[in-house]
Amino acid sequence: MDISQVKEFIQLTTEKRDLEDALRGIKDALDHLEKELIEQFIEDGVDHVRADGFTVYRQRTIYGGVE
């Protein structure tokens, strides 16, 4: 058995776990910022803001159903 492949597998698995942890942290930060931005958009009466080549906007979703 080639132990170097086992070590590479372990290293990549560890790196994957670290990246997934970092991604969870980023998602949490984005969720927090989204809530704050929604409040600011409502208070300021704006629907969108452009910055750094991006447009950030509130999206209203209407749900309908039939019973």
Summary of the structure (lengths in Angstrom):
residues: 67
radius of gyration: 21.1
end to end distance: 61.6
largest distance: 65.1
contacts: 103
relative contact order: 0.07
helix: 63%
strand: 12%
